[in-house]
Amino acid sequence: MDFAPVFDQLAHSVRELPKSGLLLAAVGAMIAGVIGSALMTRVPALGRILRLGSTLCLVGVLLLVVLQLSRMDPRFSLAVPEIGLPEQIVEGAETRIPRHVDGHYWLEAEINGHRAAFLVDTGATLTAVSQSTADAAGLKERDGGLPIRLNTANGTVAAYMTNIDEMRFGNVAARGLDAVIAPGLGETNVIGMNLLNRLASVRIEQGELILTPNNPQPALESAR
């Protein structure tokens, strides 16, 4: 298993940590630890309590970081979803997507009831939506989520973690899906590997991209 993408994302997350509420918790825990150490000679009981609380808080911050990173990479199988977030589920029957004249694979998807065009990108780690699509679908930046960076053909852009209650296209239904709101992508929406890796198979035959999930779902009707 290649862990390089995970370590790269961890490095980005650490650099962006000052933009996250997790930083406040970590700094507060460290300050409590310093105060606890200073009190050890004068008030040993209070000093030990502060140091223990500091350690437990820092461990909790680390666990939250690991859980968020594991949700970004479907190669990790967790027994339970991240605390406070739904389990990510992808199901449906085979969906065929013809190659567009631009050489890419595009599909119409419905997220939280809003329809939008998505580029299927096997080179993208995460599913990403534009700011306008996020606004129309009612997607909000995840509280306490890790600020991240996305590497694109036009350089590195800032992105903010969110959660899609339901995404549907063809015979595919994805629920509780992690995604990012990426204003730097312009109006482009992208279906990334965090969704594709949860399908039974992804293959190309005679110019068609064939997505085969695990459980059959009613087909999403085309927009009229």
C-alpha positions in Angstrom: 0.0 0.0 0.0 1.3 3.4 -1.0 1.0 5.8 2.0 2.7 8.7 0.3 -0.6 10.5 -0.5 -1.7 10.2 3.1 1.6 11.6 4.5 1.4 14.4 2.0 -2.1 15.3 3.1 -1.0 15.0 6.8 1.8 17.5 6.0 -0.7 19.9 4.4 -3.1 19.5 7.3 -0.4 20.3 9.9 0.6 23.4 7.9 -3.0 24.5 7.8 -3.8 23.6 11.4 -3.8 27.3 12.5 -7.0 27.8 10.5 -8.7 25.0 12.4 -10.5 24.9 15.8 -8.3 22.0 16.6 -5.4 24.4 17.1 -7.1 26.1 19.9 -7.6 22.8 21.7 -4.0 21.8 21.2 -2.6 25.1 22.3 -4.9 25.1 25.3 -3.8 21.6 26.3 -0.1 22.6 26.0 -0.6 25.7 28.1 -2.4 23.5 30.7 0.6 21.1 30.6 3.1 23.9 31.2 1.1 25.3 34.1 0.7 21.8 35.5 4.5 21.3 35.4 5.1 24.6 37.1 2.6 23.7 39.9 4.1 20.3 40.6 6.4 21.6 43.4 3.8 23.8 45.0 0.4 22.0 44.4 1.3 18.5 43.3 -2.3 17.3 43.1 -3.4 20.2 40.9 -0.3 19.9 38.8 -0.8 16.2 38.1 -4.5 16.9 37.1 -3.5 19.6 34.7 -0.7 17.5 33.1 -3.0 14.5 32.8 -5.8 16.6 31.3 -3.2 18.1 28.8 -2.1 14.7 27.7 -5.6 13.4 27.2 -6.6 16.5 25.2 -3.6 16.2 22.9 -4.3 12.5 22.4 -7.9 13.4 21.5 -6.7 16.0 19.0 -4.4 13.5 17.4 -7.2 10.9 17.2 -9.5 13.4 15.5 -6.8 14.2 12.9 -6.2 10.5 12.2 -10.0 9.8 11.9 -10.4 12.7 9.5 -7.5 11.6 7.3 -8.7 8.0 7.3 -12.1 9.2 6.0 -10.3 11.0 3.1 -8.7 7.7 2.0 -11.0 4.8 1.4 -8.1 2.3 1.6 -8.5 2.5 5.4 -11.4 0.4 6.8 -12.7 1.8 10.1 -15.1 -0.2 12.2 -17.1 2.9 13.0 -17.5 6.3 11.2 -15.8 9.4 12.5 -17.5 10.7 15.6 -20.6 12.8 14.7 -20.5 11.9 11.0 -22.5 9.3 9.1 -21.0 6.1 7.6 -20.1 6.6 4.0 -22.1 4.2 1.7 -22.1 3.8 -2.0 -24.5 1.4 -3.7 -26.3 0.8 -7.0 -26.1 -1.2 -10.2 -24.0 -0.7 -13.3 -23.8 2.9 -14.8 -22.3 3.6 -18.2 -20.8 7.0 -19.1 -19.7 7.7 -22.7 -16.6 9.7 -23.3 -17.2 13.4 -23.9 -15.9 15.1 -27.0 -13.3 16.8 -24.7 -11.9 13.3 -23.9 -13.2 13.3 -20.3 -16.1 11.6 -18.6 -18.9 13.8 -17.4 -22.1 12.9 -15.7 -25.1 14.7 -14.2 -25.4 14.1 -10.5 -27.9 15.1 -7.9 -26.5 16.2 -4.5 -29.0 16.9 -1.7 -31.7 17.4 -4.4 -29.6 19.8 -6.6 -28.5 18.8 -10.1 -25.0 19.6 -11.4 -22.5 18.4 -13.9 -19.5 16.4 -12.5 -16.2 15.4 -14.0 -15.2 11.9 -13.1 -11.5 12.1 -12.2 -9.6 9.0 -11.2 -6.6 11.3 -10.4 -8.5 13.2 -7.7 -8.3 11.9 -4.1 -11.5 13.6 -3.0 -14.9 14.5 -4.4 -15.0 18.3 -4.8 -17.7 20.9 -5.5 -17.6 24.5 -6.6 -18.7 27.2 -4.2 -21.8 27.9 -6.3 -22.8 24.2 -6.3 -22.2 24.0 -2.5 -24.4 27.0 -2.0 -27.2 25.6 -4.2 -27.0 22.2 -2.5 -26.9 23.7 1.0 -23.4 22.3 1.8 -21.6 23.9 4.7 -18.0 23.9 5.8 -17.5 21.2 8.4 -17.1 22.6 11.9 -13.7 21.6 13.3 -12.6 20.0 10.1 -9.1 20.1 8.8 -8.3 22.8 6.3 -6.7 21.1 3.3 -4.9 22.0 0.1 -5.7 20.5 -3.3 -3.1 20.1 -6.0 -4.6 21.0 -9.4 -3.2 21.6 -12.9 -3.4 25.3 -12.1 -1.5 25.0 -8.8 -2.5 24.5 -5.2 -5.9 25.7 -4.0 -7.5 26.0 -0.6 -10.4 23.7 0.2 -12.8 23.1 3.1 -14.2 19.7 4.2 -18.0 19.2 4.0 -20.4 16.2 4.0 -22.9 15.3 1.3 -26.0 13.7 2.7 -26.8 12.0 -0.6 -25.4 12.0 -4.1 -27.1 10.1 -6.9 -26.2 9.5 -10.6 -27.3 6.7 -12.9 -27.9 3.7 -10.6 -25.4 4.9 -8.0 -26.4 6.3 -4.6 -23.7 7.6 -2.2 -24.6 8.7 1.3 -22.7 10.4 4.0 -20.0 11.2 1.5 -17.0 13.3 2.4 -16.2 16.1 -0.1 -14.5 19.4 -0.3 -15.7 22.9 -1.2 -13.0 24.2 -3.5 -13.6 27.8 -4.7 -10.3 27.7 -6.5 -11.7 25.1 -9.0 -14.0 27.7 -10.5 -17.3 26.1 -11.6 -16.0 22.6 -12.0 -17.3 19.8 -9.8 -15.3 16.6 -9.5 -16.1 13.0 -8.5 -12.9 11.6 -6.9 -11.5 8.3 -5.7 -13.0 8.5 -2.2 -16.3 7.6 -4.0 -14.9 5.5 -6.9 -12.9 3.3 -4.6 -16.1 2.3 -2.8 -17.6 0.9 -6.0 -17.4 -2.8 -6.9 -15.5 -1.9 -10.1 -14.5 1.0 -12.3 -13.5 0.1 -15.9 -13.4 1.5 -19.4 -14.7 -0.5 -22.4 -14.9 0.8 -25.9 -14.9 4.4 -24.8 -17.4 4.0 -22.0 -16.6 4.4 -18.4 -18.5 1.7 -16.5 -19.2 2.1 -12.8 -20.4 -0.9 -10.9 -21.5 -0.4 -7.3 -22.5 -3.2 -4.9 -26.3 -3.0 -4.4 -28.9 -2.1 -7.1 -30.7 1.3 -6.8 -33.5 2.9 -8.9 -32.0 4.9 -11.8 -31.9 8.6 -11.5 -34.2 10.1 -14.1 -32.5 12.5 -16.5 -33.4 16.2 -16.1 -36.1 17.3 -18.6 
